[in-house]
Amino acid sequence: MEHYLKTDEWRIIESGFHPEFAECSEAIFSIGNGRMGQRANFEEGYGGQSLQGSYVAGVYYPDKTRVGWWKNGYPEYFAKVLNSVNWIGLDIEIEGERLDLNAAEVLQFERELDMKRGVLSRQFQLRFPSGKEIEVSAVRFVSMRRDEVGAIRYGMKALNFTGQARIIPFLDFDVVNQDSNYDEKFWEEVERRTGSQKAAIVARTKKLDFQLASAMRYEWWTGDKIQTLYPETIERDKYVANSFEVTLEEGQDNCLYKYASVCSSMNHAPSALLDTADERASEARRAGFDVLLQEHTDHWAAQWEKSDIRIKGDASAQQGIRFNIFQLHQTYTGEDERLNIGPKGFTGEKYGGSTYWDTEAYCLPFYLSTAPQKVAKNLLVYRYDQLGKAIENAAKLGFENGAALYPMVTMNGEECHNEWEITFEEIHRNGAIAFAIYDYIRHTLDASYLFEGGLEVLTGIARFWFQRFHYSQRKRAFVMHGVTGPNEYENNINNNWYTNYIAAWCMRYTADCFDRCKQEDAKRTEALSSRLDWSKEEGMQWRDRADRVYLPQDEEHGVFEQHEGFMDKELVPAERLDPDERPINQHWSWDRILRSCFIKQADVLQGVYLFSEEFDRETHERNFDFAWEKWTRPMSSTCARRVWTWTITTRKLQKAFISPAWQALG
């Protein structure tokens, strides 16, 4: 499968038609602009395997949870990003034969995602059952400059005939989510409007009353001349369209330009949605495809100027890193603090498009280094705005005094994930949110954010950690039982090293931040402390508990133990696994996975990496070598260690030279 896409430093290229990989390609070639996104579905429709997907950031549905039996604290729903209006749609019939790559002989096909320009293009030739042959060249983008607008240029040429074609540009809200728990459709129509070469429609979600409006304009060109059309208007439930007929002359270039808008009640009054969407589409048509495209590509050029990473001598690695950069920029722009980063961006429905701890743990550093400061700051503001919900989440589980437990999965701050080992146990997510504040301040030197919400979030999290530990008389230390670390193949374990370490760090750091704030503005800090009912004594209690947290270590190997009892497992290298049993999560029972030594995510190494300055070189090497030698050997340990050492050294240099605030606040 990995060989069906070509290697190119700036482009993703599918050469040849591969229907067996259709849904995969629809995801890989997806496009977005932070506000809306579109899978790489075909404009003309497709009768083969496909997942239609058009998404709007922040618009979701609380799909009622399906579980065998309920547990206290379980959420009632799993939030899901919605498949929304199909705005790209074109139904095309040529001499009575429907244009569909699944129902004709594909003579030539190429699809390309130009990451440098943010443009998706497709060219193909096909032969209908009648023998007629046609050539199509389609280009589309969702504007990075006008984030409620998408545009399509759809060229057609009859290769061996002259005949009549019926073209039907449409907007369709009668869509489904593949991951709907009860096979429910989530949209109902509010109003619609059609006219000559235009249409608009508004729909609302059946719950929460999100409303979306979409409008379209279009033009038909023959050669270099725009044509006058007299279309028939079509309306039915959740669907609006125009239908017109044209003559395709053999060898003659023809082109349809379609301009569409998608507007949300998150940004506009519901009563004004239809008119707003209609005006956006009209503005796009007046500007024209070329102007819209130039605006869009200019924006991407500026993005790449700030964030490109160049790799010499390895085109595949260069393509891969740019694909990741492209996805991050088109998924999140930081313009709206209500939005966040879905794990699959705008590429599909998996993970519900919700917010996970991955934002703070993995994505925030990218935006800190490649985008204006407000982009990363808005990710922090997003969590601050949901602090009240985090406190409610903790209270449901018995925590008090403003303790905050941020959700593993959320859209609005409520927990909406219902696997017990994640919902209740994978609490290290709290640490990532605290670490993000630390990361932001040390990089930007913007310590004022502590007064703007950062210290409130840190206090709620520190109070959670303080209560989550309990004292062990046998160990004479504070311990934490019943957690799942970043390695999700270890559930309900005791004293996960990563979780204990980041929890202890968080309590110390929060106490230090109160001291820092008092030095900078004692009066303001006193007012904030009073509002939070925080005292210096509470800070001393945090430090004392943090200093007495139990951190499991293996003295024989001189390494941190992932959790208590891990070293008692049968430590079998991954190279001894039967290849037919990989990946193990698809071939083994869950209890077998839990009893094994195999790790989904190397949380000890992640902790050592995050707090790299707190460990000497020998500690880094021992822990890395142990993990590498015991479980994986795709390259030599010496080579792998060099990569790790380079990564840690680079991180330390970044802290030392980019962020002097690290020394003051770390």
C-alpha positions as CSV (number, residue, x, y, z in Angstrom):
1,M,0.0,0.0,0.0
2,E,2.8,2.4,0.9
3,H,4.0,2.4,-2.7
4,Y,0.9,3.6,-4.5
5,L,1.8,7.2,-3.6
6,K,4.8,8.8,-5.3
7,T,7.7,10.5,-3.4
8,D,7.9,14.2,-4.0
9,E,9.3,16.9,-1.6
10,W,6.3,19.2,-2.0
11,R,3.5,17.1,-3.4
12,I,1.5,14.0,-2.5
13,I,0.8,12.2,-5.8
14,E,-1.5,9.3,-6.6
15,S,-0.6,8.2,-10.2
16,G,-3.1,5.6,-11.5
17,F,-6.6,4.9,-10.2
18,H,-6.6,2.9,-7.0
19,P,-10.2,2.3,-5.9
20,E,-9.0,-0.2,-3.3
21,F,-7.4,2.7,-1.4
22,A,-10.2,5.2,-2.0
23,E,-11.0,6.0,1.6
24,C,-7.4,6.2,2.5
25,S,-6.7,8.7,-0.4
26,E,-9.8,10.7,0.6
27,A,-8.1,11.3,4.0
28,I,-4.5,11.8,2.8
29,F,-5.6,14.4,0.2
30,S,-7.9,16.3,2.5
31,I,-7.8,20.1,2.6
32,G,-8.8,22.6,5.3
33,N,-8.3,26.2,6.5
34,G,-8.8,26.0,10.3
35,R,-12.4,26.9,10.0
36,M,-13.6,24.2,7.6
37,G,-12.2,21.1,5.9
38,Q,-13.1,18.7,3.1
39,R,-12.1,15.1,2.5
40,A,-10.8,14.4,-1.1
41,N,-14.2,13.1,-2.3
42,F,-14.8,13.4,-6.0
43,E,-16.9,16.4,-7.0
44,E,-18.9,14.3,-9.6
45,G,-19.9,11.7,-7.1
46,Y,-18.6,8.1,-6.9
47,G,-20.5,4.9,-6.7
48,G,-17.6,2.9,-5.1
49,Q,-16.3,2.7,-1.6
50,S,-16.2,6.2,-0.1
51,L,-16.6,8.3,3.1
52,Q,-18.2,11.6,2.3
53,G,-16.7,14.2,4.7
54,S,-17.1,18.0,5.0
55,Y,-16.4,19.4,8.5
56,V,-16.8,22.7,10.3
57,A,-14.5,23.4,13.3
58,G,-16.4,23.6,16.6
59,V,-19.6,22.1,15.3
60,Y,-20.3,18.8,17.0
61,Y,-23.0,16.4,18.1
62,P,-23.4,14.7,21.5
63,D,-24.1,11.2,20.3
64,K,-25.6,9.2,23.1
65,T,-23.0,6.7,24.5
66,R,-23.4,3.0,23.8
67,V,-22.1,0.9,26.7
68,G,-23.1,-2.5,28.1
69,W,-23.5,-1.1,31.6
70,W,-23.0,2.3,33.3
71,K,-20.4,3.3,35.8
72,N,-20.5,6.3,38.1
73,G,-18.9,9.3,36.5
74,Y,-19.4,8.1,32.9
75,P,-20.4,10.8,30.4
76,E,-23.7,10.5,28.6
77,Y,-22.3,11.1,25.2
78,F,-19.3,11.0,22.9
79,A,-18.9,14.3,21.1
80,K,-18.4,13.9,17.4
81,V,-17.5,16.4,14.7
82,L,-20.3,16.3,12.1
83,N,-20.2,15.5,8.5
84,S,-21.9,18.6,7.2
85,V,-23.1,20.0,3.9
86,N,-21.7,18.5,0.8
87,W,-20.8,21.7,-1.0
88,I,-18.5,20.3,-3.6
89,G,-21.2,18.2,-5.3
90,L,-21.7,18.1,-9.1
91,D,-24.0,15.5,-10.8
92,I,-23.0,15.1,-14.4
93,E,-24.7,13.1,-17.2
94,I,-23.4,12.9,-20.7
95,E,-25.8,11.7,-23.3
96,G,-27.7,9.9,-20.5
97,E,-24.6,8.3,-18.9
98,R,-23.7,9.3,-15.4
99,L,-20.1,10.5,-14.9
100,D,-18.8,8.0,-12.3
101,L,-15.3,6.5,-12.1
102,N,-16.8,3.4,-10.6
103,A,-19.1,2.8,-13.6
104,A,-16.7,3.5,-16.4
105,E,-13.3,2.5,-17.7
106,V,-10.6,4.8,-16.2
107,L,-8.0,5.3,-18.9
108,Q,-5.8,7.7,-17.0
109,F,-5.9,9.1,-13.4
110,E,-3.7,11.4,-11.3
111,R,-4.5,13.2,-8.1
112,E,-2.1,15.7,-6.5
113,L,-2.0,17.6,-3.2
114,D,0.3,20.6,-3.7
115,M,1.3,21.3,-0.1
116,K,3.3,24.4,-1.0
117,R,0.1,26.0,-2.3
118,G,-2.6,24.2,-0.4
119,V,-4.3,23.1,-3.6
120,L,-5.9,19.7,-4.5
121,S,-6.0,18.8,-8.2
122,R,-7.1,15.8,-10.2
123,Q,-6.9,14.8,-13.9
124,F,-8.5,11.8,-15.5
125,Q,-9.7,10.3,-18.7
126,L,-12.4,7.7,-18.9
127,R,-14.5,5.7,-21.4
128,F,-18.2,5.3,-20.8
129,P,-19.9,2.0,-21.6
130,S,-21.1,3.6,-24.9
131,G,-17.4,4.2,-25.9
132,K,-17.5,8.0,-25.5
133,E,-14.4,9.3,-23.9
134,I,-14.0,12.4,-21.7
135,E,-11.1,14.2,-20.0
136,V,-11.6,16.0,-16.7
137,S,-9.3,18.4,-14.9
138,A,-10.4,19.5,-11.4
139,V,-8.8,22.0,-9.0
140,R,-10.1,23.0,-5.6
141,F,-9.1,24.7,-2.4
142,V,-10.6,26.1,0.8
143,S,-9.4,29.6,1.2
144,M,-6.9,30.4,3.9
145,R,-7.7,34.1,3.5
146,R,-11.5,33.8,3.4
147,D,-12.1,31.0,5.8
148,E,-15.8,30.5,5.0
149,V,-15.2,30.0,1.2
150,G,-14.2,27.1,-1.0
151,A,-13.7,27.2,-4.8
152,I,-13.7,24.6,-7.6
153,R,-12.5,24.8,-11.2
154,Y,-13.9,21.8,-13.0
155,G,-12.7,21.4,-16.6
156,M,-14.3,18.9,-19.1
157,K,-13.4,18.0,-22.7
158,A,-15.1,15.5,-25.0
159,L,-12.4,13.5,-26.7
160,N,-14.2,11.5,-29.4
161,F,-17.7,12.8,-29.6
162,T,-20.0,15.8,-29.6
163,G,-23.0,15.6,-27.3
164,Q,-25.3,17.0,-24.7
165,A,-24.3,17.1,-21.0
166,R,-26.5,17.8,-18.0
167,I,-24.7,19.6,-15.1
168,I,-26.2,19.8,-11.6
169,P,-24.3,21.8,-9.1
170,F,-25.8,21.2,-5.6
171,L,-25.6,21.7,-1.9
172,D,-26.7,18.7,0.2
173,F,-27.3,18.4,4.0
174,D,-28.7,14.9,3.7
175,V,-25.5,13.4,4.9
176,V,-24.5,10.7,7.4
177,N,-21.8,10.1,10.0
178,Q,-20.2,6.7,9.5
179,D,-19.6,6.5,13.3
180,S,-23.1,7.4,14.3
181,N,-23.9,5.2,17.4
182,Y,-27.5,4.6,16.3
183,D,-27.4,5.2,12.5
184,E,-29.0,8.6,13.1
185,K,-28.8,11.5,10.8
186,F,-27.9,14.6,12.7
187,W,-29.2,17.5,10.6
188,E,-32.7,19.0,9.9
189,E,-33.4,21.7,7.5
190,V,-34.3,25.3,8.6
191,E,-34.7,27.1,5.3
192,R,-33.6,27.2,1.7
193,R,-33.4,29.4,-1.3
194,T,-32.7,28.9,-5.0
195,G,-32.3,31.1,-8.1
196,S,-30.6,31.3,-11.4
197,Q,-27.0,30.1,-10.9
198,K,-27.3,30.3,-7.2
199,A,-28.7,28.4,-4.2
200,A,-28.5,28.5,-0.4
201,I,-29.6,26.4,2.5
202,V,-29.6,26.4,6.3
203,A,-29.7,23.3,8.6
204,R,-29.5,22.8,12.3
205,T,-28.3,20.0,14.5
206,K,-31.0,18.0,16.3
207,K,-29.2,18.6,19.6
208,L,-27.4,21.8,20.7
209,D,-28.9,23.8,17.8
210,F,-25.8,24.5,15.9
211,Q,-26.8,26.0,12.6
212,L,-24.9,26.0,9.3
213,A,-25.7,27.8,6.1
214,S,-24.1,27.1,2.8
215,A,-24.5,29.0,-0.5
216,M,-23.2,28.6,-4.0
217,R,-22.6,30.5,-7.2
218,Y,-21.3,29.1,-10.4
219,E,-20.3,30.0,-14.0
220,W,-19.9,27.9,-17.2
221,W,-17.2,28.8,-19.7
222,T,-16.6,27.4,-23.2
223,G,-13.1,28.2,-24.2
224,D,-12.4,31.8,-23.0
225,K,-16.1,32.9,-23.1
226,I,-18.5,32.8,-20.2
227,Q,-21.9,31.4,-21.2
228,T,-25.4,32.6,-20.4
229,L,-27.4,29.8,-18.6
230,Y,-31.1,29.3,-18.0
231,P,-31.0,26.6,-15.3
232,E,-33.8,24.8,-13.7
233,T,-33.9,25.1,-9.9
234,I,-34.3,22.0,-7.7
235,E,-35.4,21.9,-4.1
236,R,-36.1,19.0,-1.8
237,D,-35.6,18.3,1.9
238,K,-32.0,19.4,2.9
239,Y,-31.0,19.8,-0.8
240,V,-30.8,22.6,-3.3
241,A,-29.5,22.6,-6.8
242,N,-29.5,24.1,-10.3
243,S,-29.7,21.9,-13.5
244,F,-28.6,23.0,-16.9
245,E,-27.7,21.5,-20.3
246,V,-24.7,22.4,-22.5
247,T,-23.2,21.0,-25.7
248,L,-19.7,19.4,-25.4
249,E,-18.0,19.9,-28.7
250,E,-15.3,17.4,-29.5
251,G,-11.9,18.7,-28.5
252,Q,-13.4,21.9,-27.0
253,D,-12.3,23.1,-23.5
254,N,-15.2,23.7,-21.1
255,C,-15.0,24.8,-17.4
256,L,-17.4,25.1,-14.5
257,Y,-16.4,27.4,-11.7
258,K,-18.2,26.7,-8.4
259,Y,-17.9,29.1,-5.4
260,A,-19.4,27.9,-2.1
261,S,-19.6,29.3,1.4
262,V,-20.1,27.6,4.7
263,C,-21.1,29.8,7.7
264,S,-21.8,28.8,11.3
265,S,-24.0,30.1,14.0
266,M,-20.8,30.1,16.1
267,N,-19.8,33.2,14.2
268,H,-23.1,34.7,12.9
269,A,-26.6,35.3,14.3
270,P,-28.9,32.4,13.1
271,S,-31.3,34.9,11.7
272,A,-28.6,36.3,9.4
273,L,-27.0,33.0,8.4
274,L,-28.7,32.6,5.0
275,D,-28.0,36.1,3.9
276,T,-24.4,36.0,5.2
277,A,-23.6,32.8,3.4
278,D,-25.3,34.1,0.2
279,E,-23.2,37.2,0.3
280,R,-19.9,35.3,0.9
281,A,-20.6,33.1,-2.1
282,S,-21.4,36.2,-4.2
283,E,-18.3,38.0,-3.1
284,A,-16.2,34.9,-4.0
285,R,-17.7,34.8,-7.5
286,R,-17.1,38.6,-8.0
287,A,-13.5,38.1,-7.0
288,G,-13.1,35.2,-9.3
289,F,-11.2,31.9,-9.1
290,D,-7.7,33.3,-10.0
291,V,-7.9,36.1,-7.4
292,L,-9.1,33.7,-4.7
293,L,-6.4,31.2,-5.6
294,Q,-3.7,33.9,-5.5
295,E,-4.8,35.1,-2.1
296,H,-4.8,31.6,-0.8
297,T,-1.4,30.6,-2.2
298,D,0.2,33.9,-0.9
299,H,-1.0,32.9,2.6
300,W,0.6,29.5,2.3
301,A,3.8,31.0,1.1
302,A,4.0,33.1,4.2
303,Q,3.3,30.1,6.4
304,W,6.0,28.0,4.8
305,E,8.5,30.9,5.1
306,K,8.0,30.7,8.9
307,S,7.7,26.9,9.4
308,D,9.4,24.9,6.7
309,I,11.9,22.3,7.7
310,R,14.4,21.3,5.0
311,I,15.9,17.8,4.9
312,K,18.7,17.2,2.3
313,G,19.2,13.9,0.7
314,D,16.0,12.1,1.7
315,A,13.0,13.1,-0.4
316,S,10.7,10.7,1.5
317,A,11.6,12.3,4.9
318,Q,11.2,15.7,3.4
319,Q,7.8,14.8,2.0
320,G,6.8,13.4,5.4
321,I,7.8,16.3,7.5
322,R,6.1,18.8,5.2
323,F,2.9,16.7,5.2
324,N,2.8,17.0,9.0
325,I,3.5,20.7,8.9
326,F,0.8,21.2,6.3
327,Q,-1.8,19.2,8.3
328,L,-1.1,21.2,11.5
329,H,-1.4,24.6,9.7
330,Q,-4.6,23.7,7.8
331,T,-6.2,22.2,11.0
332,Y,-5.6,25.0,13.4
333,T,-4.8,28.7,12.7
334,G,-5.2,30.1,16.2
335,E,-7.7,32.8,15.1
336,D,-10.5,31.5,17.4
337,E,-9.8,30.5,21.1
338,R,-12.9,28.3,21.0
339,L,-11.3,25.9,18.6
340,N,-8.7,23.2,19.1
341,I,-6.9,20.4,17.2
342,G,-8.8,17.2,16.4
343,P,-6.5,14.2,16.2
344,K,-7.4,13.6,12.6
345,G,-7.8,17.2,11.7
346,F,-10.3,17.5,8.8
347,T,-9.4,14.1,7.3
348,G,-12.2,11.9,8.8
349,E,-14.4,11.0,11.7
350,K,-12.0,8.9,13.9
351,Y,-11.6,10.2,17.4
352,G,-14.7,12.4,16.9
353,G,-12.7,15.5,16.0
354,S,-12.5,16.2,19.8
355,T,-9.7,17.7,21.9
356,Y,-7.2,15.4,23.4
357,W,-4.1,15.9,25.6
358,D,-2.0,15.5,22.4
359,T,-2.6,19.2,21.8
360,E,-0.6,20.3,24.8
361,A,1.9,17.4,24.8
362,Y,2.8,17.4,21.1
363,C,1.2,20.2,19.1
364,L,1.7,23.3,21.2
365,P,5.6,23.4,20.7
366,F,5.1,23.5,17.0
367,Y,2.9,26.6,17.1
368,L,5.2,28.3,19.6
369,S,8.0,28.0,17.1
370,T,6.2,28.6,13.8
371,A,3.3,31.0,14.4
372,P,2.5,34.3,16.1
373,Q,2.4,34.2,19.8
374,K,-1.4,34.5,20.0
375,V,-1.8,31.2,18.2
376,A,-0.2,29.2,21.0
377,K,-1.8,31.4,23.6
378,N,-5.3,30.7,22.3
379,L,-4.7,27.0,23.0
380,L,-4.1,27.9,26.6
381,V,-7.1,30.2,26.7
382,Y,-9.2,27.3,25.4
383,R,-8.3,25.3,28.5
384,Y,-8.8,28.3,30.8
385,D,-12.3,28.9,29.5
386,Q,-13.1,25.3,30.3
387,L,-11.7,25.3,33.8
388,G,-15.2,25.3,35.4
389,K,-16.0,22.1,33.6
390,A,-12.7,20.6,34.6
391,I,-13.6,21.3,38.3
392,E,-17.1,19.8,37.7
393,N,-15.4,16.7,36.2
394,A,-13.2,16.3,39.3
395,A,-16.2,16.8,41.6
396,K,-18.1,14.0,40.0
397,L,-15.2,11.7,41.0
398,G,-15.1,12.9,44.6
399,F,-12.5,15.6,44.5
400,E,-13.0,18.9,46.4
401,N,-11.7,22.4,46.9
402,G,-11.6,23.4,43.3
403,A,-9.5,20.5,42.2
404,A,-9.7,20.2,38.4
405,L,-9.5,17.2,36.2
406,Y,-9.4,18.1,32.5
407,P,-11.1,15.6,30.2
408,M,-9.4,13.1,28.1
409,V,-11.8,13.8,25.3
410,T,-13.9,17.0,25.0
411,M,-15.5,19.6,22.9
412,N,-16.8,22.0,25.6
413,G,-14.9,21.0,28.7
414,E,-17.0,18.0,29.7
415,E,-15.5,14.6,29.6
416,C,-17.1,12.6,26.8
417,H,-14.9,9.5,26.7
418,N,-16.3,6.3,28.2
419,E,-13.6,3.7,28.4
420,W,-13.0,3.4,32.1
421,E,-9.2,2.9,31.8
422,I,-9.0,6.2,29.9
423,T,-11.9,8.3,31.4
424,F,-11.0,7.6,35.0
425,E,-7.3,6.5,34.9
426,E,-5.4,8.2,32.1
427,I,-5.1,11.3,34.3
428,H,-1.6,12.3,33.2
429,R,-3.4,14.5,30.7
430,N,-3.7,17.1,33.6
431,G,0.1,17.2,33.6
432,A,0.3,18.0,29.9
433,I,-2.0,21.0,30.3
434,A,0.1,22.3,33.2
435,F,3.3,21.7,31.2
436,A,1.9,23.6,28.3
437,I,1.6,26.8,30.4
438,Y,5.2,26.3,31.5
439,D,6.3,25.7,27.9
440,Y,4.5,28.8,26.7
441,I,6.0,31.1,29.4
442,R,9.6,29.9,29.0
443,H,9.4,30.3,25.2
444,T,7.6,33.6,24.9
445,L,8.7,35.2,28.2
446,D,5.0,36.1,28.6
447,A,4.8,35.5,32.4
448,S,1.8,37.8,32.5
449,Y,-0.3,34.9,31.4
450,L,-0.1,33.6,34.9
451,F,-2.3,36.5,36.0
452,E,-4.6,36.1,33.0
453,G,-5.7,32.6,33.8
454,G,-2.6,30.4,33.9
455,L,-2.3,30.4,37.7
456,E,-5.9,29.5,38.1
457,V,-5.5,26.5,35.8
458,L,-2.3,25.4,37.6
459,T,-4.0,25.7,41.0
460,G,-6.9,23.5,40.0
461,I,-4.6,20.9,38.6
462,A,-2.2,21.0,41.6
463,R,-5.1,20.5,44.0
464,F,-6.2,17.5,42.0
465,W,-2.7,15.9,42.2
466,F,-2.5,16.7,45.9
467,Q,-5.7,14.8,46.6
468,R,-5.0,12.0,44.1
469,F,-1.9,10.8,46.0
470,H,-2.2,8.9,49.3
471,Y,0.4,8.1,51.9
472,S,1.9,4.6,52.0
473,Q,3.1,3.6,55.5
474,R,5.1,0.7,54.0
475,K,6.9,2.9,51.5
476,R,7.0,5.9,53.7
477,A,6.1,7.9,50.6
478,F,3.1,9.3,48.7
479,V,1.8,6.9,46.1
480,M,-0.8,7.0,43.3
481,H,-2.7,3.8,42.5
482,G,-5.1,2.8,39.8
483,V,-3.8,4.8,36.8
484,T,-3.1,4.3,33.1
485,G,0.1,6.0,31.9
486,P,0.8,7.3,28.4
487,N,1.5,3.6,27.6
488,E,-2.1,2.6,27.2
489,Y,-1.2,-1.1,27.3
490,E,-0.9,-0.9,31.1
491,N,-4.2,-0.3,32.8
492,N,-5.1,0.1,36.5
493,I,-1.5,0.0,37.6
494,N,0.2,1.6,40.6
495,N,2.8,4.3,40.6
496,N,3.3,5.0,36.9
497,W,6.6,6.8,36.9
498,Y,5.6,9.4,34.3
499,T,2.3,10.3,36.0
500,N,3.9,10.5,39.5
501,Y,6.8,12.6,38.2
502,I,4.8,15.1,36.2
503,A,2.3,15.4,39.2
504,A,5.1,16.2,41.6
505,W,6.6,18.6,39.2
506,C,3.3,20.4,38.7
507,M,2.7,20.9,42.5
508,R,6.2,22.4,42.8
509,Y,5.9,24.5,39.7
510,T,2.5,26.0,40.8
511,A,3.9,26.9,44.2
512,D,6.9,28.5,42.5
513,C,4.6,30.5,40.2
514,F,2.7,32.0,43.1
515,D,6.1,33.1,44.5
516,R,7.1,34.5,41.1
517,C,3.8,36.4,40.8
518,K,4.1,37.9,44.3
519,Q,7.6,39.2,43.4
520,E,6.2,40.9,40.2
521,D,2.9,42.2,41.6
522,A,2.2,41.5,45.2
523,K,-1.2,43.3,45.3
524,R,-2.5,41.5,42.2
525,T,-1.3,38.2,43.5
526,E,-2.9,38.7,46.9
527,A,-6.3,39.4,45.2
528,L,-5.9,36.3,43.0
529,S,-4.9,34.2,46.0
530,S,-7.9,35.4,47.9
531,R,-10.3,34.6,45.1
532,L,-8.7,31.1,44.8
533,D,-8.7,30.7,48.6
534,W,-5.0,29.9,48.3
535,S,-2.5,30.5,51.0
536,K,1.3,30.1,51.4
537,E,0.6,27.1,53.7
538,E,-1.1,25.3,50.8
539,G,1.9,25.9,48.6
540,M,4.2,24.5,51.3
541,Q,1.9,21.4,51.5
542,W,2.3,21.0,47.7
543,R,6.0,21.1,47.9
544,D,6.2,18.7,50.9
545,R,4.0,16.2,49.1
546,A,5.9,16.5,45.8
547,D,9.2,15.9,47.7
548,R,7.9,12.7,49.1
549,V,6.3,11.2,46.0
550,Y,7.4,7.6,45.3
551,L,9.1,7.2,41.9
552,P,9.8,3.5,41.0
553,Q,13.3,2.7,39.9
554,D,15.1,-0.5,39.1
555,E,18.4,-0.5,40.9
556,E,19.8,-3.5,38.9
557,H,19.6,-1.7,35.6
558,G,19.8,1.8,36.9
559,V,16.6,2.9,35.1
560,F,13.2,4.3,36.0
561,E,10.6,1.5,36.2
562,Q,7.5,2.3,34.1
563,H,5.3,1.3,37.0
564,E,5.5,-1.0,40.0
565,G,5.8,-4.6,38.9
566,F,6.8,-3.9,35.3
567,M,10.2,-5.5,35.7
568,D,8.5,-8.7,37.0
569,K,7.1,-9.2,33.5
570,E,8.7,-11.5,30.9
571,L,10.9,-9.0,29.2
572,V,10.7,-10.3,25.6
573,P,12.2,-8.3,22.7
574,A,9.7,-7.2,20.0
575,E,11.9,-8.9,17.4
576,R,10.8,-12.3,18.8
577,L,7.1,-11.5,18.0
578,D,5.6,-13.5,15.1
579,P,5.1,-11.0,12.3
580,D,1.7,-12.5,11.7
581,E,0.7,-11.3,15.2
582,R,1.5,-7.7,14.6
583,P,0.0,-5.3,15.4
584,I,-0.8,-7.0,18.7
585,N,-3.8,-4.9,19.3
586,Q,-5.5,-6.5,16.3
587,H,-4.4,-10.1,17.1
588,W,-4.1,-10.5,20.9
589,S,-6.8,-10.4,23.6
590,W,-6.7,-7.4,25.8
591,D,-5.7,-9.3,28.9
592,R,-2.7,-10.8,27.0
593,I,-1.6,-7.3,26.0
594,L,-1.9,-6.1,29.6
595,R,0.2,-9.0,30.8
596,S,2.9,-8.5,28.2
597,C,5.9,-6.1,28.4
598,F,5.1,-4.4,25.1
599,I,4.6,-0.7,25.1
600,K,2.3,1.4,23.0
601,Q,3.8,4.7,24.0
602,A,7.2,4.9,25.7
603,D,6.1,7.0,28.7
604,V,9.4,6.8,30.7
605,L,11.3,8.2,27.7
606,Q,8.6,10.8,27.2
607,G,9.1,12.0,30.8
608,V,12.9,12.0,30.5
609,Y,12.5,14.0,27.3
610,L,10.1,16.6,28.8
611,F,12.3,17.1,31.8
612,S,15.6,16.5,30.1
613,E,17.4,19.3,32.0
614,E,16.7,17.5,35.3
615,F,18.7,14.4,34.3
616,D,22.3,13.9,33.5
617,R,23.6,12.4,30.2
618,E,24.2,9.0,31.8
619,T,20.6,8.8,33.1
620,H,19.4,9.6,29.6
621,E,21.6,6.9,28.0
622,R,20.7,4.2,30.5
623,N,17.0,4.6,30.1
624,F,17.2,4.9,26.4
625,D,19.5,2.0,25.9
626,F,17.4,-0.2,28.2
627,A,14.2,0.5,26.2
628,W,16.0,0.1,22.9
629,E,17.9,-3.1,23.6
630,K,15.1,-4.9,25.4
631,W,12.3,-4.2,23.0
632,T,13.3,-2.7,19.6
633,R,16.2,-3.0,17.2
634,P,15.3,-1.5,13.8
635,M,18.6,0.4,13.8
636,S,21.8,0.1,15.8
637,S,21.6,1.2,19.5
638,T,24.6,3.5,18.8
639,C,22.8,5.2,15.9
640,A,19.6,5.5,17.9
641,R,21.3,6.9,20.9
642,R,22.9,9.6,18.7
643,V,19.5,10.6,17.5
644,W,18.2,10.8,21.0
645,T,21.2,12.7,22.3
646,W,20.9,15.2,19.4
647,T,17.2,15.6,20.3
648,I,17.9,16.2,23.9
649,T,20.8,18.6,23.2
650,T,18.7,20.6,20.8
651,R,16.0,20.9,23.4
652,K,18.4,22.2,26.0
653,L,19.9,24.7,23.5
654,Q,16.4,25.9,22.7
655,K,15.7,26.4,26.4
656,A,19.1,28.1,27.1
657,F,19.1,30.5,24.1
658,I,15.5,30.9,23.0
659,S,13.9,31.1,26.4
660,P,15.9,32.6,29.3
661,A,12.6,32.6,31.2
662,W,13.1,28.9,31.7
663,Q,15.7,29.6,34.3
664,A,13.5,32.1,36.1
665,L,10.3,30.0,36.1
666,G,11.5,26.4,35.6
